[in-house]
Amino acid sequence: MKLSPIKEGLKYSIIVVTYNGIGSTIKCLDSIYKWTKDFELIVVDNNSTDGTAGYLKEFSQKHENCK
């Protein structure tokens, strides 16, 4: 996997790992977007079966700094 360079102006790379924790993941992402600026967000779903993957797909389409 080739990593892309961090966009100019970004100060933080935040990585969130989740597995079947959609409720906690939603709260975590909401908090990150409320309190943090100038960041890229990388969310890793470990093959959840509770709908987390679908939520994250929609979320990343709405937030360009989320991968």
N, C-alpha and C positions, 0 to 999 in steps of 0.2 A: 504494500500500500504506500503510495507516494503522499507525503504530507504537504499541504499547501502552506505557504508562508503566512504568518499572522498579518492581517490587514493593518495598515498604518493607523495609529491612534488607539489600537486595542492595547490594554494594559494587562489583562488577565485572560487566562484560559481556564475555564471551570469544567471539570469532568464529574458527571453524576452517573453512578452505576445503579441499576435497578433490576429487581426480579420480583414479579407479582406483588408490586407495591404501588399500585396506581394512585391510591389516596395520598400516600406519603410523597410520591413523586410530584403530584400536582402541587401540593403545599410547598415542596422544595423549590420547584421552578417558579412559582408565584413569588416566593420570597427573594429568589435571586434577581428576578426582573424588577422587583420593587426597590431593592436596596443596593444594587450594583450597577455601575456604569462602565462603559468602555471594555467590554468583554466578549469573548466567544464562548459558546456553550457546547460541550460535547456530551451527549447522553448515550450511554451504552445500556441496552436492554438485553438481559441474559435469557432470551427465549421465553418471556412471560406468557402465561395463558389467561391472564385476567383482563385483557384489553389494553394493557400498557402500550404495546407496540403501535396499535392503531391511534391511540391518543398522541403518542410522540410523533407519528407521521404527520398528523394534522397540525400539531404544535410547531413543528419545524417548517412547515409551509407558511405559517403566519409570522415567523421570526427568522429573518435572514441570518442572524448570528448564531443560530442553533443548528447543529449537525447531528 
